[in-house]
Amino acid sequence: MSRGTAGANAEETAGERRQLLNVAYRLLGSVAESEDAVQEAYTRWYALPRGRRDEITSPGAWLTTVTGRICLDVLGSARARRERYVGAWLPDPLPDRTEWGLGPSTGLADPADQLVLDESVTMAFLVVLESMTPAERVAFVLHDVFRYPFAEIAAVLGRTPAACKQLAASARRRAGAAQAPVSVAAAGRADAVRRVKEAWESKDIAALVDLLDPAAVMTADGGGLVGAALRPIEGGARIAQYMVAIADKAPGLELLERSVNGAPGLVARRDGVVMTVASFDVTDGRVTRIWAVRNPEKLRPWARHDLS
């Protein structure tokens, strides 16, 4: 390989990082774990003898395969770790850089800035992915989200392409059974979240009950580091009472309408510190699910920027 070709190979390898992070986050739901997985894949790449690296015609495909295998191992051990987790475990919420007036990210320092916000990272979608087996999740995400062919997915899972196709189909059935129908446009979803914010700020239980589906469920993730409901709260009336109780206990809490994982959400902060990031699922104009992340370790991407 000529020096020019080797240089192009190195540039291609470095340029894959953003794509790898996006794959890993959708597989793991954790920014820190995704960064670790991608870093480990690069470590293995650079540990290869130079001659072996030069023989690999597509470094991106090699890195994707290795990252996928690492994520598969992480998913396999994550179930046991999450059984020991204090309270409910939720995926890391992602902020939208454009709302900070920073524009598109160009640097590589912050992995959260490299993640593309689309329908495949909404909290509702990520929570559905949690219901899948590790192999189903890998097959589904790589094929249905990133459009990788089953022949390449087979190399990640160590199974035949036909078996990978079956895994993706099984995952698709899980997703179809778990997901509520989306019947609210983005504007309607934002309006519902705005009205929840207003009712919450005014501590209007009746208004909150009206905005919440009677069968709504609220899940909070404090990770044992901050106060949070250890079990999901079920029922619109109970959720409304809980939300008002929170407002009573936290005077000076400021609510901001901000995108969370690319969808309308709320950010609660106190004395300029982000305390909670809430995601919402809305059906027929009423909130059906609320996911409130309070674990400060999961809010680090929100603490690095001014959200005013």
Sequence and secondary structure as in RCSB ss.txt:
>XXXX:A:sequence
MSRGTAGANAEETAGERRQLLNVAYRLLGSVAESEDAVQEAYTRWYALPRGRRDEITSPGAWLTTVTGRICLDVL
GSARARRERYVGAWLPDPLPDRTEWGLGPSTGLADPADQLVLDESVTMAFLVVLESMTPAERVAFVLHDVFRYPF
AEIAAVLGRTPAACKQLAASARRRAGAAQAPVSVAAAGRADAVRRVKEAWESKDIAALVDLLDPAAVMTADGGGL
VGAALRPIEGGARIAQYMVAIADKAPGLELLERSVNGAPGLVARRDGVVMTVASFDVTDGRVTRIWAVRNPEKLR
PWARHDLS
>XXXX:A:secstr
  HHHHHHHHHHHHHTHHHHHHHHHHHHS HHHHHHHHHHHHHHHHHS HHHHHH S HHHHHHHHHHHHHHHHH
HHHHHHHHSSSS         GGGGT  S   SS GGGG   SGGGSHHHHHHHTTS HHHHHHHIIIIIT   H
HHHHHHHTS HHHHHHHHHHHHHHHHHHS      HHHHHHHHHHHHHHHHTT HHHHHHHEEEEEEEEEE TTT
S   SS EESHHHHHHHHHHHHHHSTT EEEEEEETTEEEEEEEETTEEEEEEEEEEETTEEEEEEEE  GGGGH
HHHTS   
